[in-house]
Amino acid sequence: MNPSAKAWARALEMTASLERDATRTLPSLVDEWAARRGDAPALILANSTLTYASVAAWVNRYARWAIAEGLVAGDVVCLFMLNHPLYMAIWLGLTRVGITVALVNTNLTGEALAHSVNAVRPRAIIIGPSLSAAATAIRTLLPDGLRYWSIATSGSEWPCVDESAMRLPADQLAQADFSAPLLRDRALFIYTSGTTGMPKAAIVTHFRLMQWTHWFAGMMEADPKDRMYNCLPMYHSIGGVVATGAPMVAGASVVLRERFSATRFWEDIRSEHCTLFQYIGELCRYLLACPASPDETSHTLRLCCGNGLRREIWVEFQRRFRVPRILEYYASTEGSFSLYNCEGRPGAIGRIPPFLRHRDHVALVQFDWDSELPLRDAAGRCVRCVPGEVGEAIGEIVNPTGVTTGRFEGYTDVVASERKILRNVFAIGDAWYRTGDLMTQDTQGFFYFVDRVGDTFRWKGENISTTEVGAAMACCNGVNEVAVYGTSVPGTDGRAGMAALVVDTGFTVRELLRGLIDRLPEYARPLFLRIVPKIAITATFKLRKQSLLEEGWNPENISDELYFYDRMTCEYVPLDNSLYQRIVTGGIRV
């Protein structure tokens, strides 16, 4: 059996029986793990390693702690804590007895943090030791009745949850002591990254947790000998569920780190004997930018699994670091479908094999660039894309009330949930989930990511992909970081391209232009450049463009260097107040 077919077969095998027992949830499996692999390391972080037996003990203690504190099924508890082995033990313990745990982004502060907490209406919040100041600062913005608990912090103004839990029995709970959740019940709230607005809390059921963990365990062909390297934040669905839970359902170990370090990465991988690495595409790019080291080819990695790995990075990453296999996929926390590139085709985000097309209903539909909605024909139906045509990816919501694939569980915000649903798409009464992602599909069925809806913009009658332009600019000498977006210009239709660049001493605007001429058609080359000291990113390495969009290109409001592409001289020239006025009044043709 070829590697691709083997991965699909293993994933199908591991998920085939998930729906047969509605009471079999991820936290209910913990005692089984301990019985099979009790002394084996499960979650590893410096001196805080937990064996499978230790994980089970803590899960049972935290479940009893919740019951003792009067928390009941359906209550919500926020978890605000950095990566740690106890992180997973806490949410497994609380969800074991029917509580919903909201995994709060640890990078948030102020109003954004308060918004995330208030959005889920919690009864309590559990706070990590390094985050108490951020939590204290927003107390006046939170409900008066909210209860606060600390983690491993002596002398805190709040009671310590792990000290309280440690005093409770660690053996398996009796079924009579609590009401066990079912697969269809809510387990977690996981927030969107909030790249262009306040985060939304996505609903994650117990079935979704089982589906994610068992499917990825099968796709990665994980077994007890594996060791996963996970430096992604555990408040995210990938770092906190997939990269931790998938290895654990296979009896493997997870090496945790609080954050990614490009300079220490390969030494860490080698010393920890890791065989699996969960990536986000930007991490691979950072590693390629580092000087060569002996550790980068003396590792034991057999597979890197993740998403967002661009083709030009993929090929060099796999060659330089001698990575045997890359498993790229496409998925989202709240999405109704996922795609997997088991064949290792560089640049593709996946495909649906013929034997699964009967159950995975995915389509690309033509997109109306003016309304930023899928295009409708005269009968009011959406129009499918032909191979090679860019369109929005949508997934049919096949079973809105059950636990099978094709379900959209939505957000706590009902209005936001409804905006993600497209109705009467190909037939009256059908419903499809809008990904907001633009893709193409080739004749062999492979999907390729193009851009996010709203990031792709129209200029000079052409659709410009910020991803494509950004990739071209990142290849130019001296460019360290780049964010591409569309900006309005008075008197013109559409949006003109603008790029914010973080550069080093080897950068020149003239050399950048030469690189763009080689790589991009004229209409795709940014009209404006902005040299910035840094570009803000989310913890999952997505660019925050909203402030850049809002600031525009008026030199009176921006202290950074600004440049304008002068079509008369075919050069980028400094953008000052005089030139700005000539552009906005139509004195210069753009």
C-alpha positions as CSV (number, residue, x, y, z in Angstrom):
1,M,0.0,0.0,0.0
2,N,1.4,3.4,-0.9
3,P,2.0,6.0,1.9
4,S,-1.0,8.1,0.8
5,A,-3.5,5.2,0.8
6,K,-2.0,3.9,4.1
7,A,-2.6,7.3,5.8
8,W,-6.2,7.5,4.6
9,A,-6.9,3.9,5.6
10,R,-5.4,4.4,9.1
11,A,-7.5,7.6,9.6
12,L,-10.7,5.9,8.5
13,E,-10.0,3.0,10.8
14,M,-9.4,5.1,13.8
15,T,-12.6,7.2,13.3
16,A,-14.9,4.4,12.1
17,S,-16.5,3.6,15.4
18,L,-16.5,7.1,17.1
19,E,-20.3,7.5,16.8
20,R,-21.3,4.0,18.1
21,D,-21.0,5.0,21.8
22,A,-22.4,8.5,22.6
23,T,-20.8,8.5,26.0
24,R,-17.2,7.8,24.8
25,T,-15.5,11.2,24.8
26,L,-11.9,12.2,24.9
27,P,-11.8,12.8,28.7
28,S,-13.4,9.5,29.3
29,L,-10.5,7.8,27.6
30,V,-7.9,9.1,30.0
31,D,-8.1,6.2,32.5
32,E,-7.7,3.7,29.6
33,W,-4.5,5.5,28.6
34,A,-3.2,5.2,32.1
35,A,-4.0,1.5,32.2
36,R,-2.1,0.9,28.9
37,R,0.7,3.3,29.2
38,G,0.8,4.4,32.8
39,D,4.6,4.9,33.2
40,A,5.2,6.3,29.8
41,P,5.7,10.1,29.4
42,A,2.7,11.8,28.0
43,L,3.3,15.6,28.3
44,I,6.9,16.9,28.7
45,L,8.0,20.4,29.6
46,A,11.4,20.8,31.3
47,N,10.9,19.6,34.9
48,S,7.1,19.3,34.6
49,T,6.7,15.9,32.8
50,L,3.5,14.1,33.3
51,T,3.2,10.3,32.6
52,Y,-0.1,8.9,31.4
53,A,-0.8,7.8,34.9
54,S,-0.1,11.3,36.2
55,V,-2.4,12.9,33.5
56,A,-5.2,10.5,34.6
57,A,-4.7,11.4,38.2
58,W,-4.8,15.1,37.6
59,V,-7.8,14.8,35.3
60,N,-9.7,13.0,38.0
61,R,-8.7,15.5,40.7
62,Y,-9.7,18.5,38.6
63,A,-13.0,16.9,37.8
64,R,-13.6,16.4,41.6
65,W,-12.5,19.9,42.3
66,A,-15.1,21.3,39.8
67,I,-17.9,19.2,41.5
68,A,-16.7,20.3,45.0
69,E,-16.8,24.0,43.9
70,G,-20.5,23.6,42.8
71,L,-19.8,23.8,39.1
72,V,-22.3,21.8,37.0
73,A,-22.7,20.6,33.5
74,G,-23.2,23.5,31.1
75,D,-21.2,26.0,33.2
76,V,-18.3,27.8,31.5
77,V,-14.8,28.2,33.0
78,C,-12.1,30.3,31.2
79,L,-8.6,28.9,31.1
80,F,-6.0,31.7,30.8
81,M,-2.6,30.0,31.0
82,L,0.6,29.5,29.1
83,N,1.6,26.1,27.6
84,H,2.1,23.6,30.4
85,P,1.3,19.8,30.9
86,L,-1.4,20.8,33.4
87,Y,-3.1,22.9,30.8
88,M,-4.5,19.8,29.1
89,A,-5.2,18.0,32.3
90,I,-7.3,21.0,33.5
91,W,-9.6,21.1,30.5
92,L,-9.9,17.4,30.2
93,G,-10.9,17.2,33.9
94,L,-13.5,19.9,33.7
95,T,-15.0,18.7,30.4
96,R,-15.2,15.2,31.9
97,V,-18.0,16.4,34.1
98,G,-19.8,18.4,31.5
99,I,-18.2,21.9,32.0
100,T,-17.3,23.9,28.9
101,V,-13.8,25.3,29.0
102,A,-12.9,28.5,27.1
103,L,-9.3,28.5,26.0
104,V,-8.4,32.2,26.2
105,N,-5.6,33.7,24.1
106,T,-2.7,34.5,26.4
107,N,-1.5,37.4,24.3
108,L,-4.7,39.4,24.9
109,T,-4.9,42.3,27.3
110,G,-7.3,45.1,28.0
111,E,-10.6,45.4,26.2
112,A,-9.8,42.4,23.8
113,L,-9.2,40.2,26.8
114,A,-12.4,41.4,28.6
115,H,-14.4,40.8,25.4
116,S,-13.2,37.2,25.1
117,V,-14.1,36.4,28.7
118,N,-17.5,38.2,28.6
119,A,-18.4,36.5,25.2
120,V,-18.7,33.1,26.9
121,R,-20.4,34.2,30.2
122,P,-18.2,32.1,32.5
123,R,-18.7,31.3,36.2
124,A,-15.0,31.2,36.9
125,I,-11.6,31.9,35.4
126,I,-8.3,30.0,36.0
127,I,-5.2,32.2,35.6
128,G,-1.6,31.2,35.1
129,P,1.1,32.7,37.3
130,S,2.5,35.1,34.6
131,L,-0.9,36.4,33.6
132,S,-2.3,37.6,36.9
133,A,-1.5,41.3,36.1
134,A,-3.4,41.1,32.8
135,A,-6.4,39.6,34.5
136,T,-6.3,42.1,37.4
137,A,-6.3,45.0,35.0
138,I,-9.6,44.0,33.5
139,R,-11.5,43.1,36.6
140,T,-13.7,46.2,36.4
141,L,-14.8,45.1,32.9
142,L,-15.9,41.6,34.1
143,P,-19.0,40.5,35.9
144,D,-19.0,41.0,39.7
145,G,-19.9,37.4,40.4
146,L,-17.0,35.9,38.5
147,R,-14.8,33.6,40.6
148,Y,-11.0,33.8,40.1
149,W,-8.5,30.9,40.6
150,S,-4.8,30.8,40.2
151,I,-2.3,28.1,39.0
152,A,0.8,27.2,41.1
153,T,1.0,30.7,42.7
154,S,1.6,30.9,46.4
155,G,0.6,34.2,48.0
156,S,-1.8,35.1,45.2
157,E,-4.9,37.0,46.1
158,W,-6.9,34.2,44.5
159,P,-7.1,30.6,45.8
160,C,-4.8,28.0,44.0
161,V,-6.7,25.5,42.0
162,D,-4.0,22.9,41.8
163,E,-3.4,23.0,45.6
164,S,-7.1,22.4,46.2
165,A,-7.2,19.6,43.6
166,M,-4.2,17.9,45.0
167,R,-6.1,17.2,48.2
168,L,-8.7,15.2,46.3
169,P,-8.7,11.5,45.3
170,A,-7.0,10.7,42.0
171,D,-8.8,7.4,41.3
172,Q,-11.4,7.1,38.6
173,L,-14.7,8.8,39.3
174,A,-17.8,6.7,39.9
175,Q,-20.5,7.2,37.2
176,A,-23.0,8.0,40.0
177,D,-21.0,11.1,41.0
178,F,-21.6,13.2,37.9
179,S,-23.6,13.5,34.7
180,A,-21.3,12.4,31.9
181,P,-21.4,14.5,28.7
182,L,-22.3,13.0,25.4
183,L,-20.5,13.4,22.0
184,R,-23.0,16.0,20.9
185,D,-22.4,18.2,24.0
186,R,-20.3,21.3,24.0
187,A,-16.7,20.8,25.4
188,L,-14.7,23.8,24.5
189,F,-14.8,27.4,23.3
190,I,-11.9,28.1,21.0
191,Y,-11.5,31.6,19.7
192,T,-10.8,32.8,16.2
193,S,-7.5,34.7,15.9
194,G,-9.1,38.1,15.6
195,T,-6.9,39.3,12.8
196,T,-9.3,42.1,11.7
197,G,-11.6,42.4,14.7
198,M,-12.5,41.1,18.1
199,P,-12.2,37.3,18.5
200,K,-15.2,35.1,18.2
201,A,-15.7,32.1,20.4
202,A,-16.3,28.9,18.3
203,I,-18.2,26.1,19.8
204,V,-16.3,22.7,19.9
205,T,-18.3,19.6,20.8
206,H,-16.9,16.4,22.3
207,F,-17.4,14.7,18.9
208,R,-15.2,17.3,17.3
209,L,-12.5,16.6,19.8
210,M,-12.7,12.9,19.1
211,Q,-12.8,13.4,15.4
212,W,-9.8,15.7,15.3
213,T,-7.6,13.6,17.6
214,H,-8.3,10.2,16.1
215,W,-8.2,11.4,12.5
216,F,-4.9,13.1,12.8
217,A,-3.4,10.2,14.8
218,G,-4.3,8.0,11.8
219,M,-3.1,10.5,9.2
220,M,0.3,10.8,11.0
221,E,0.3,7.0,11.6
222,A,1.3,7.9,15.2
223,D,2.3,5.1,17.6
224,P,3.8,4.8,21.1
225,K,7.4,5.3,19.8
226,D,6.6,8.8,18.5
227,R,7.5,12.1,20.2
228,M,5.6,15.2,19.0
229,Y,7.3,18.6,19.2
230,N,4.6,21.2,19.9
231,C,5.6,24.9,20.3
232,L,2.2,26.2,19.2
233,P,-0.1,27.9,21.7
234,M,-2.4,25.5,23.6
235,Y,-5.3,27.9,23.5
236,H,-5.5,27.2,19.7
237,S,-7.2,24.1,18.2
238,I,-4.0,22.9,16.6
239,G,-1.6,23.4,19.5
240,G,-4.1,22.6,22.3
241,V,-6.0,19.7,20.8
242,V,-4.5,18.2,17.6
243,A,-0.8,18.4,18.4
244,T,-1.4,17.1,21.9
245,G,-4.5,14.9,21.7
246,A,-3.6,13.1,18.4
247,P,-0.3,11.7,19.8
248,M,-1.9,10.8,23.1
249,V,-4.7,8.7,21.6
250,A,-1.9,6.7,19.9
251,G,0.1,6.4,23.2
252,A,2.9,8.8,22.0
253,S,4.6,11.6,23.9
254,V,4.3,15.3,23.4
255,V,7.2,17.7,24.0
256,L,5.8,21.1,24.9
257,R,7.4,24.5,24.6
258,E,5.9,27.8,25.7
259,R,6.9,29.4,22.4
260,F,8.8,28.8,19.1
261,S,12.6,29.5,19.0
262,A,14.2,29.4,15.6
263,T,17.7,29.5,17.0
264,R,17.2,26.6,19.4
265,F,14.7,24.6,17.3
266,W,17.0,21.9,15.8
267,E,19.0,21.4,18.9
268,D,15.8,20.9,20.8
269,I,14.4,18.5,18.2
270,R,17.6,16.4,18.3
271,S,18.0,16.4,22.1
272,E,14.4,15.5,22.7
273,H,14.5,12.7,20.0
274,C,11.3,14.1,18.4
275,T,9.9,12.2,15.4
276,L,6.9,14.6,14.7
277,F,6.6,18.3,14.4
278,Q,3.4,20.4,14.2
279,Y,4.2,23.4,12.1
280,I,2.6,26.6,10.8
281,G,4.1,27.7,7.5
282,E,5.7,30.8,8.9
283,L,7.8,28.7,11.3
284,C,9.3,26.9,8.4
285,R,10.2,30.2,6.7
286,Y,11.9,31.4,10.0
287,L,14.0,28.2,10.1
288,L,15.1,28.7,6.6
289,A,16.3,32.2,7.4
290,C,18.6,30.8,10.1
291,P,22.3,30.0,9.5
292,A,23.1,26.3,8.9
293,S,23.8,24.2,12.0
294,P,24.9,20.5,12.4
295,D,21.7,19.7,14.3
296,E,19.4,20.6,11.4
297,T,20.2,17.3,9.5
298,S,21.0,15.0,12.5
299,H,17.5,14.8,13.8
300,T,15.0,11.9,14.0
301,L,12.0,13.7,12.5
302,R,10.0,11.4,10.2
303,L,7.0,13.7,9.5
304,C,6.1,17.4,9.7
305,C,2.4,18.1,9.9
306,G,0.8,21.5,9.5
307,N,-0.7,24.1,7.2
308,G,0.2,27.3,5.4
309,L,3.5,26.0,3.9
310,R,4.0,27.8,0.6
311,R,5.4,25.9,-2.3
312,E,8.7,27.8,-2.6
313,I,9.3,27.3,1.2
314,W,8.2,23.7,1.1
315,V,10.7,22.5,-1.4
316,E,13.7,24.2,0.2
317,F,12.6,23.3,3.7
318,Q,12.3,19.6,2.9
319,R,15.6,19.6,0.9
320,R,17.8,21.5,3.4
321,F,16.5,19.9,6.6
322,R,16.1,16.4,5.1
323,V,12.5,16.0,6.2
324,P,11.2,12.6,4.9
325,R,7.6,13.5,4.8
326,I,5.4,16.6,5.0
327,L,1.6,16.3,5.7
328,E,0.0,19.6,4.7
329,Y,-3.7,20.0,5.4
330,Y,-6.5,22.6,5.4
331,A,-8.9,23.0,8.3
332,S,-10.4,25.6,10.6
333,T,-11.7,25.3,14.2
334,E,-15.3,25.9,13.2
335,G,-15.3,24.6,9.6
336,S,-17.5,21.8,8.2
337,F,-14.7,20.1,6.2
338,S,-11.0,19.6,6.0
339,L,-8.5,18.7,3.2
340,Y,-5.3,16.6,3.4
341,N,-2.3,16.4,1.1
342,C,-1.2,12.9,1.8
343,E,0.7,12.7,-1.4
344,G,3.2,15.4,-0.4
345,R,2.6,17.5,-3.4
346,P,4.4,20.9,-2.8
347,G,2.0,23.8,-2.6
348,A,-1.3,21.8,-2.5
349,I,-3.4,22.0,0.6
350,G,-5.0,18.7,0.0
351,R,-7.7,16.9,-1.9
352,I,-10.6,14.5,-1.4
353,P,-9.9,11.0,-2.6
354,P,-12.6,9.5,-4.9
355,F,-13.6,7.0,-2.2
356,L,-14.6,9.8,0.2
357,R,-16.4,12.2,-2.2
358,H,-19.7,10.7,-1.2
359,R,-19.4,12.0,2.3
360,D,-17.2,15.2,2.0
361,H,-19.3,17.8,0.2
362,V,-16.8,20.6,-0.8
363,A,-17.2,23.0,-3.7
364,L,-15.5,26.1,-5.2
365,V,-17.9,28.7,-6.3
366,Q,-17.4,31.8,-8.5
367,F,-16.9,34.9,-6.5
368,D,-18.4,38.4,-7.1
369,W,-15.6,40.8,-6.4
370,D,-17.8,43.8,-6.0
371,S,-20.2,42.4,-3.4
372,E,-17.5,40.0,-1.9
373,L,-20.2,37.3,-2.0
374,P,-20.4,34.1,-4.1
375,L,-21.8,34.9,-7.6
376,R,-25.4,33.9,-8.4
377,D,-26.8,33.0,-11.8
378,A,-30.2,34.1,-13.2
379,A,-31.9,31.4,-11.2
380,G,-30.3,32.6,-8.0
381,R,-28.0,29.6,-7.7
382,C,-24.2,29.7,-7.1
383,V,-21.9,28.8,-10.0
384,R,-19.3,26.1,-9.6
385,C,-15.7,26.9,-10.7
386,V,-14.0,25.1,-13.5
387,P,-10.5,23.7,-12.9
388,G,-7.9,26.5,-12.5
389,E,-10.6,29.1,-11.7
390,V,-10.4,31.0,-8.4
391,G,-13.4,30.7,-6.2
392,E,-14.5,30.6,-2.6
393,A,-14.4,27.2,-0.9
394,I,-17.7,26.1,0.7
395,G,-18.7,23.0,2.6
396,E,-22.2,21.5,2.7
397,I,-23.8,21.4,6.1
398,V,-25.1,17.9,5.7
399,N,-26.2,17.1,9.3
400,P,-26.8,20.2,11.3
401,T,-28.1,18.4,14.4
402,G,-26.1,15.2,14.5
403,V,-22.5,14.5,15.2
404,T,-21.3,13.4,11.8
405,T,-19.0,15.3,9.5
406,G,-20.5,18.2,7.6
407,R,-21.7,19.9,10.8
408,F,-21.2,23.6,11.5
409,E,-21.4,24.2,15.2
410,G,-21.1,28.0,15.0
411,Y,-20.1,30.6,17.6
412,T,-21.6,32.0,20.7
413,D,-22.5,35.0,18.5
414,V,-25.7,33.9,16.7
415,V,-25.4,36.7,14.1
416,A,-21.8,35.8,13.3
417,S,-22.8,32.2,12.9
418,E,-25.5,33.0,10.5
419,R,-23.1,35.1,8.4
420,K,-21.0,32.0,7.8
421,I,-23.9,30.1,6.3
422,L,-24.8,30.3,2.6
423,R,-28.3,29.1,1.7
424,N,-30.0,27.9,-1.4
425,V,-26.6,27.3,-3.0
426,F,-27.3,24.6,-5.6
427,A,-30.8,23.7,-4.5
428,I,-33.7,25.2,-2.6
429,G,-33.2,24.6,1.1
430,D,-29.5,23.5,1.1
431,A,-27.0,25.2,3.4
432,W,-23.2,25.5,3.0
433,Y,-20.5,26.8,5.3
434,R,-18.5,29.8,3.9
435,T,-14.8,29.4,4.6
436,G,-13.9,32.9,3.4
437,D,-10.9,31.4,1.6
438,L,-10.2,31.6,-2.1
439,M,-8.8,28.5,-3.7
440,T,-8.2,26.9,-7.1
441,Q,-8.5,23.2,-7.9
442,D,-6.5,21.4,-10.6
443,T,-7.8,18.6,-12.9
444,Q,-6.5,15.9,-10.4
445,G,-8.6,17.3,-7.6
446,F,-5.8,19.0,-5.6
447,F,-6.8,22.3,-3.9
448,Y,-4.5,25.3,-3.7
449,F,-4.9,28.2,-1.3
450,V,-5.0,31.6,-3.0
451,D,-6.0,34.2,-0.4
452,R,-8.6,35.2,2.2
453,V,-11.8,36.9,1.0
454,G,-11.1,40.6,1.6
455,D,-7.3,40.1,1.3
456,T,-7.6,39.5,-2.4
457,F,-8.5,42.9,-4.1
458,R,-9.3,44.1,-7.5
459,W,-7.1,46.7,-9.4
460,K,-6.9,47.6,-13.0
461,G,-9.6,45.0,-13.8
462,E,-7.4,42.2,-12.2
463,N,-7.8,40.2,-9.0
464,I,-4.6,40.6,-6.9
465,S,-3.7,38.0,-4.4
466,T,-1.9,39.4,-1.3
467,T,-0.4,36.0,-0.7
468,E,1.1,35.8,-4.2
469,V,2.5,39.4,-4.0
470,G,3.8,38.9,-0.5
471,A,5.6,35.7,-1.5
472,A,7.2,37.5,-4.5
473,M,8.4,40.3,-2.3
474,A,9.7,38.0,0.5
475,C,12.1,36.6,-2.1
476,C,13.7,40.0,-2.7
477,N,17.1,40.8,-1.1
478,G,16.8,42.5,2.3
479,V,13.1,41.9,2.9
480,N,12.6,40.2,6.3
481,E,8.8,40.6,6.7
482,V,6.0,41.8,4.4
483,A,2.3,42.5,4.6
484,V,0.4,43.2,1.4
485,Y,-3.1,44.8,1.4
486,G,-5.3,46.9,-0.8
487,T,-5.8,50.6,-0.2
488,S,-8.2,53.2,-1.6
489,V,-7.0,55.9,-4.0
490,P,-9.4,58.8,-4.7
491,G,-10.8,58.9,-8.3
492,T,-10.0,55.2,-9.0
493,D,-12.0,52.0,-8.9
494,G,-11.0,49.0,-6.8
495,R,-8.0,49.1,-4.4
496,A,-4.3,49.7,-5.2
497,G,-1.7,47.5,-3.8
498,M,0.3,48.6,-0.7
499,A,3.1,46.7,1.1
500,A,4.5,47.2,4.6
501,L,8.1,45.9,4.7
502,V,10.5,45.1,7.5
503,V,13.9,45.3,5.9
504,D,17.6,45.0,6.8
505,T,20.8,46.9,5.7
506,G,21.0,45.0,2.4
507,F,17.6,46.4,1.2
508,T,17.3,49.0,-1.5
509,V,14.0,50.1,-3.2
510,R,15.6,49.9,-6.6
511,E,16.7,46.3,-6.1
512,L,13.2,45.4,-4.8
513,L,11.7,46.8,-8.0
514,R,14.0,44.8,-10.1
515,G,12.9,41.7,-8.3
516,L,9.2,42.6,-8.7
517,I,9.6,43.1,-12.4
518,D,11.0,39.6,-12.7
519,R,8.3,38.0,-10.6
520,L,5.0,40.0,-11.0
521,P,3.0,41.6,-13.8
522,E,2.9,45.4,-13.6
523,Y,-0.7,45.5,-12.3
524,A,0.2,43.3,-9.3
525,R,3.2,45.4,-8.2
526,P,2.3,47.4,-5.1
527,L,1.7,51.1,-5.9
528,F,2.8,52.1,-2.4
529,L,5.5,50.9,-0.1
530,R,5.9,51.5,3.7
531,I,9.1,50.7,5.6
532,V,8.1,49.7,9.1
533,P,10.1,48.6,12.2
534,K,7.9,45.5,12.7
535,I,4.6,44.0,11.6
536,A,2.2,42.8,14.3
537,I,1.2,39.1,14.2
538,T,-1.2,36.9,16.0
539,A,0.1,34.0,18.2
540,T,-0.6,31.7,15.2
541,F,1.6,33.9,13.0
542,K,-1.2,35.6,11.0
543,L,-0.5,39.2,10.0
544,R,-2.5,41.9,11.7
545,K,-3.3,44.2,8.8
546,Q,-6.2,46.2,10.1
547,S,-4.2,49.1,11.6
548,L,-2.1,49.3,8.4
549,L,-5.3,49.5,6.4
550,E,-6.8,52.2,8.6
551,E,-3.6,54.3,8.5
552,G,-3.5,54.4,4.7
553,W,-0.7,56.3,3.0
554,N,-0.9,59.9,4.0
555,P,2.6,61.0,4.9
556,E,1.2,63.6,7.4
557,N,-0.1,60.8,9.5
558,I,2.8,58.3,9.1
559,S,6.4,58.8,10.2
560,D,7.6,55.7,8.4
561,E,9.3,55.9,5.0
562,L,6.7,55.9,2.2
563,Y,7.3,55.3,-1.5
564,F,5.0,55.6,-4.6
565,Y,5.5,53.8,-7.9
566,D,5.7,56.5,-10.5
567,R,4.6,55.1,-13.8
568,M,6.3,57.9,-15.8
569,T,9.8,57.1,-14.5
570,C,9.0,53.4,-13.7
571,E,10.6,53.9,-10.3
572,Y,9.6,54.0,-6.6
573,V,10.0,57.6,-5.4
574,P,9.7,59.0,-1.9
575,L,6.1,59.9,-1.1
576,D,6.0,63.4,0.6
577,N,3.1,65.7,1.2
578,S,3.4,67.5,-2.1
579,L,3.3,64.2,-4.1
580,Y,0.4,63.0,-1.9
581,Q,-1.7,66.1,-2.8
582,R,-1.0,65.6,-6.5
583,I,-2.1,62.0,-6.3
584,V,-5.4,62.6,-4.4
585,T,-6.3,65.5,-6.6
586,G,-5.8,63.5,-9.8
587,G,-2.6,65.4,-10.9
588,I,-0.7,62.1,-11.3
589,R,-2.1,59.1,-13.2
590,V,-2.0,55.9,-11.2
